[in-house]
Amino acid sequence: MERGALQEGTAMQRYELEAWLGDGHGLNEDELTELLDQANEIEERYPDPDDQAERAAALTAAYRLMTEPVEDVLADYGKQRSDARAAASAASAALQQAARTVVAEEKLSEAGFSRVAQVDRMSVRKWVGKRG
């Protein structure tokens, strides 16, 4: 959710919400007020500037729950979460195999692998059998 020139930690204004929604959002005045209240609650829950993706996802979910069948929204997010877990598991398996190969062949040190792959060095040590 882009906040324009507004500083983080301040309440979202109605015009910001309307800009975020764009034309044809399908909400009436009461629904816009309700969504604005939810947007500000979300802002309080995710106050850190690094939480922008979480704020946007939460606000999108709030909007979708107002405009789509609840079951469809929940099924979609459930599938996204399941897909993300499967992708994370596959990436982990691939990184573990890569660590066994790359570190064993001394193409990268454990620390180098850790840095490049953006994983904890202790995980790399475990993957190559040096830590229980």
C-alpha positions as CSV (number, residue, x, y, z in Angstrom):
1,M,0.0,0.0,0.0
2,E,1.7,3.2,-1.1
3,R,1.4,5.9,1.3
4,G,2.6,8.8,-0.8
5,A,4.1,11.6,1.1
6,L,2.5,10.6,4.3
7,Q,4.8,9.5,7.1
8,E,4.7,6.0,8.4
9,G,2.7,5.6,11.6
10,T,0.1,8.2,10.7
11,A,-3.5,7.4,10.0
12,M,-4.5,6.7,6.4
13,Q,-6.7,9.3,4.9
14,R,-9.8,8.6,2.9
15,Y,-8.3,10.1,-0.3
16,E,-5.3,7.8,0.1
17,L,-7.6,4.7,0.4
18,E,-9.6,5.8,-2.7
19,A,-6.4,6.3,-4.6
20,W,-5.2,2.8,-3.5
21,L,-8.5,1.3,-4.6
22,G,-8.7,3.0,-7.9
23,D,-11.8,3.5,-10.0
24,G,-14.6,0.9,-10.0
25,H,-13.9,-0.5,-6.5
26,G,-17.6,-1.2,-5.9
27,L,-17.7,0.1,-2.3
28,N,-20.4,2.4,-1.0
29,E,-19.7,5.2,1.5
30,D,-20.2,3.1,4.6
31,E,-18.0,0.3,3.2
32,L,-15.3,2.8,2.4
33,T,-15.5,4.1,6.0
34,E,-15.3,0.5,7.3
35,L,-12.3,-0.3,5.1
36,L,-10.6,2.9,6.1
37,D,-11.0,1.9,9.8
38,Q,-9.5,-1.5,9.0
39,A,-6.6,0.1,7.1
40,N,-5.8,2.1,10.2
41,E,-6.0,-0.9,12.4
42,I,-3.7,-2.7,10.0
43,E,-1.3,0.2,10.2
44,E,-1.2,-0.1,14.0
45,R,-0.6,-3.9,13.7
46,Y,2.3,-3.5,11.2
47,P,3.9,-0.2,12.2
48,D,7.5,-1.0,11.0
49,P,8.4,0.5,7.6
50,D,9.6,-2.9,6.6
51,D,6.1,-4.3,7.0
52,Q,4.8,-2.7,3.8
53,A,4.1,-6.0,2.1
54,E,2.2,-7.3,5.1
55,R,0.1,-4.1,5.3
56,A,-0.7,-4.3,1.6
57,A,-1.6,-8.0,1.9
58,A,-3.8,-7.4,4.9
59,L,-5.6,-4.5,3.3
60,T,-6.1,-6.4,0.1
61,A,-7.6,-9.3,2.1
62,A,-9.9,-6.8,4.0
63,Y,-11.1,-5.4,0.6
64,R,-11.5,-8.8,-1.0
65,L,-13.6,-10.0,2.0
66,M,-15.9,-7.1,1.4
67,T,-16.3,-7.7,-2.3
68,E,-15.9,-11.5,-2.9
69,P,-17.4,-14.6,-1.4
70,V,-15.6,-15.4,1.8
71,E,-15.1,-19.0,0.9
72,D,-13.4,-18.0,-2.4
73,V,-11.0,-15.6,-0.6
74,L,-10.1,-18.1,2.1
75,A,-9.6,-20.9,-0.4
76,D,-7.3,-18.6,-2.5
77,Y,-5.2,-17.5,0.5
78,G,-5.0,-21.1,1.7
79,K,-3.8,-22.3,-1.6
80,Q,-1.2,-19.4,-1.8
81,R,0.1,-20.4,1.6
82,S,0.2,-24.1,0.7
83,D,2.0,-23.3,-2.6
84,A,4.5,-21.0,-0.7
85,R,5.3,-23.8,1.8
86,A,5.8,-26.3,-1.0
87,A,8.1,-23.8,-2.8
88,A,10.0,-23.1,0.4
89,S,10.5,-26.9,1.0
90,A,11.7,-27.4,-2.6
91,A,14.1,-24.5,-2.4
92,S,15.4,-25.8,0.9
93,A,16.0,-29.3,-0.6
94,A,17.8,-27.7,-3.6
95,L,20.0,-25.6,-1.3
96,Q,20.9,-28.6,0.8
97,Q,22.0,-30.5,-2.2
98,A,23.9,-27.5,-3.5
99,A,25.7,-27.1,-0.2
100,R,26.7,-30.7,-0.3
101,T,28.1,-30.3,-3.8
102,V,29.5,-26.8,-3.7
103,V,31.1,-26.9,-0.3
104,A,32.5,-30.4,-0.8
105,E,34.1,-29.4,-4.1
106,E,35.4,-26.3,-2.4
107,K,33.8,-24.0,-4.9
108,L,32.7,-21.9,-1.9
109,S,33.4,-22.1,1.8
110,E,30.6,-22.6,4.3
111,A,30.6,-18.9,5.0
112,G,30.6,-18.0,1.3
113,F,27.8,-20.4,0.6
114,S,25.9,-19.0,3.5
115,R,26.3,-15.4,2.3
116,V,25.4,-16.1,-1.3
117,A,22.4,-18.3,-0.5
118,Q,21.2,-16.1,2.3
119,V,21.1,-18.9,4.8
120,D,22.5,-19.3,8.3
121,R,26.0,-20.8,8.3
122,M,25.0,-23.3,11.0
123,S,22.4,-24.6,8.5
124,V,25.1,-25.1,5.9
125,R,27.2,-27.0,8.4
126,K,24.3,-29.2,9.2
127,W,23.6,-29.8,5.5
128,V,27.2,-30.9,4.8
129,G,27.2,-33.2,7.9
130,K,29.4,-31.2,10.2
131,R,26.7,-30.5,12.8
132,G,24.1,-32.7,14.4
